[in-house]
């Protein structure tokens, strides 16, 4: 998540950046439906078709990180995996880096795919089977074709970064202890030969788009992709199902998802789920540290929406902290 100061509506900045691409002038009214989290996303149309401008301050993300993400998406498309096409700028670049009155920004444009996310459509066992199938296809490509062609931080690199940050910010002892515990236990899994490769790490319901005419699913938002354990992706999916679905649907949807996954990856879901609590502990720590960074700055007379968001994020952060201290 970006720092709170970057969460304001930035449509004037968006207009400056989108001028590097072709677009339908009348479609800029769609900017009203912007959203900002880890990036700013502004929808528009080009030749009557949906597209999305995504941008981020260069101080928050390096161009090499974005290049790695886009390389992954291109490799996936070249292997017939369902991801959006990256739309080049008028100068033929996939990434435009521009100096603006608000600082330096990296911008990318993606074609629109599907109409709604799985989070916003009726779910049934068939759709959840397709969801599992899609993740299975991604993991198979990661294992067999693309893992050695992608340079992304590993789960161990991220833990090292978190340890450095925790030292500088004088985190509580339980945070330091949890980082050390996770490193030790995950390194033990690696030594035991648990499968690792490029994972999406945010393969949740809101990042799977549905073409309602064909039923085809598309994976979006590879921003958090890392080299990690395949079980981490499954844990994030199951966490999403628990969070978003009615209680009586959680078990059948979980089973349908796993059935779809194992139809591609074989009957190995038990091993992937064996360390689900460990993977969730990493996710809780990672979220805690990211939210803490987002909330680090505070200003006098913050607008109401920022105060409300700060309170909500602080509540989540405290919940993660409680879980972390129990684990540690």
N, C-alpha and C positions, 0 to 999 in steps of 0.2 A: 504494500500500500504506500502511496506517495505521502509526503509530509502534508499536513493540513493546509498549508499555505498554497499548495498547488491544486486544491480541490474547488476553487472558484470557477464559475462559468468563464471560459476563455474563448468565446466565439470570435472575437476580433483577432486573436492569435491564430485560431483555427482558419480564419479566412486568409490570413497572410500565408499560412503553410499550404493550404489547399490550392492556392494559385500556381503551385508547381505542377499540378495535375490537371487533366481535362475534367470538367464536371458540368452538369446541367445547372445553369444559374438559378432557375426557379426552385431547385431542390434544396437550396441552402436553408430553407425554412425548417428542414429536418434537423438542423442543428439544435432545435428546441429539445430534442430527445437525447442530448449528450449524456454520457456517464463518465465518471472519473473514479478510478481506484488505483491500480498499479500504473495505469496509463490513462490519458484522456482519449475518449472515443467519440467521434462526431460522425453521424450518418449523413449520407448525401446520395445523389444518383449521378451516374455517367451513362449517357445514351439510354436513359430510361431504366437502368438497372441499379440495384442497391449496391453501395460500396461504403467503406468505413475508413475514415482518416483516424490514425492512431498516432499520438505524439507524447513525448516525455522529455523533461529537462535533461540535457546532457550531463548535468551534475548528478543525476539520479541513476543513470544507466549509461554504460559505455557503448560506443558504436560497435565494438567487437562482440558484445553480448547480443546485440540485435542481429548482427550479421550471422552469428552462430544459429540463432533461432530461425532466421529466414532460410539458411542453408538446410536445416532440418526439414522445414516445410517443403522446400523444393525437392529434396530427395524423396520425401513421402509421396508427393504428387507424381514424381517420375516413376514410382513403384505402384501407381494406381490406388493410393490410399486417399480417402476423401477428406481433403483439407481445402481451405480457400486459396484461390490464386492471388499472388502478390502483384499488384498493378504498378508497373513502372511509371515514374514521373515523365513529364514531357521531354526531359533530358535523358531518359532511358535509365535512370537510377532507381533501385529498389528502396533506398534510404536517402532522404534529403536532410542534411544538417544545415540549419539556418540560424544566423544571429538575428534576434528580434529585440524589440524594446523590452521584452520580459526575460531576456537572456538567450542562451543557445539551446536549441531544441532539435531532437531527432524525430523525423516524421516518416510514416509508412502508410500505404493504402492497401486494403484488402477488398476483394470482391465479396459481396454478400452471398451467403449460402443458407438455404432453408428459409423458413419464415419465423419459426419460434424455437426456443430451446426445449430440451426434455423437461425442464423445470416448469414449463408453461403449457404443456399439452397433456391430454389424458394418457395415463400409462397403463399398460397391461403386460402380461407375461411375454407376449410376442415382441413387443417393443423393447422390453428389458433384455430379452435374449439377443436382439440385434445390438444393443448397447454393449453387452459382454463380448459379442463377436467382434465389434469394432476395436475394443481394447486388445483383444487377443491378436487381431491382425497387426495392430501397432507393435505389440511386443515381439511378434514373430519377425517383423521387418527389422526391429531394433537388434534382435539376436543375430539375424542371418545376413543382413545387408547394409545397415547404416551405422551401427554402433561405432565402428572403427573410423568412420568418416566424419564424425561429429566431435567437436571440442566443446564440452560443457563442464561446468563445475560438478564435482562429485558430492555426494552426501557428506563425505569426510572433509572436503574443502569448505563446505558450508559450516560444518561444526567448528572448523578452525577459525573461520571468520567470526562466528558467534562467540567463541572463546575470547578472541581479541577484543571484540566490542564489549563483552561483559567485563573484561578487566579494566577497560578505559572508563566505563560508566559505573564502576563500583557496584555491580549487581549483587543481590543477596547471595549468601553462601550456597543456598539450595540450587540456584541457577548454575553456578560454577560446577557444583557437584553433579548436577544432571547432565551437563555437557560432557563431563568426563565419563559418566556412566554410559551414556549413549554411544560415545566413541568406542569404548571398550566392548560393549555388547555387539555393536554393528561390525566392528572389525573381526569379532569372533565368528559372526555369520559369514563374512567374506572368506575367512580362513577355512570354514567348513564347506565352501563351495556353493553357497546360496546364489542363485542367478541374479546377475546385475547387468545393467545396460542403460541405454537412454530411456528415461521414463518421462511421461508428460507432467506428472505430479499435480495436475489440477483437472483431472478427467472427470469432473463432477457434472451433475445434471445440467447446470447452467452453461457449460462449455460444450455441449453436444447439441448441434442444430439439426432440425428435422425439416426435410422437404415434404410437406404435407400432401403433395400431389403424387409422389412416388414412394414415400416412406423411407427414403434414403437418409442415413445419418452422416453428419460431418463433424469432425473434431476441430475446434478452434482454440485460440489462446495458448500457444506453446511458450509463453513468456517465462514460465517457471520450470521448463524442462531441465532435467539434470541427469547425471549418471548416478543411478541408485538401484535399489532392489525392486524387482518387478512387483513384489508384494506391497510396496508402498503405494503404487497406483491403485491396487485393489482395495487397500485399506481406505484410501481417500474416497473411492466410489461407494463403499459400504457405509462410510460415515455420512456421505451425501444422501444415500437412500434413507438412513435412519432420521436424518434431519428434515428431509423434505416430504416423506411419504407417511401416510396414516399407519398407525401401529399394526393394524391387521394386514397391511400390505408388505411390511418390511421383509418378513421371511419368504413369502412366495416370490417377491421381486428379487431378493438376494439370490435365491436358488435359480431363478430364470437367468439372471445375469451370469452367474457362475457356469451354468450349463452352456450359455453362448460362448463364454471365454474358453472353457475347456474343449469345446468343439474345434477350436483352432489350436490351442496350446497343449492339448492332452490332459490327462487326469492329475494335474499337479497342483490344483487349487488348495488342497489340504496343507501342503508344505508352504505355500505362499501365505496362507492364513495363520500358520502356526505362530508367527511372531507379530501378529496384528497389534497387540498392545504396545510392543516396542516401536512399531512404525507410527502408531498414534502418539506416543510420547514424543517422538521427534517432531511430529506435526504441531503438537501443542507448544513445544519450545520454540519452534521456528515462528509460529504465529505470534507468540508472546513478544519475541524480540523485534519482529517487524512492526507490530502495533506500537511498541515502546518507542521505536525510532520515529514513527509517524507523529507521536504525541509529544516528542521531546521539546518542541518549541511552544511557547505560550505567549499570548499577546493581551494587552489591556483592551477591554470593550469588544470582545469577539462577537461576531453576529450570532443571532440565536441558533441558526442551523449548525454553526460550528460548535457552540457550547453543547447542544444536544448530541451531536455526533461524538464529541469528546467524551461525554458521560457514557454513551453506549459502548464506545471502544474501551474505555477504562473498566467498565463492567466485564467485558469479555476478557480483557487482559488479566484482571484479578481472578477470574475463573480459571484461566490457564495457569496462573501462578499457583493457585491452590493445588491443582492437579500435579504440577511439576514438583512442588515441595513434598507432596505425598510420595511420589515416585522416588525422589532423591533420598 
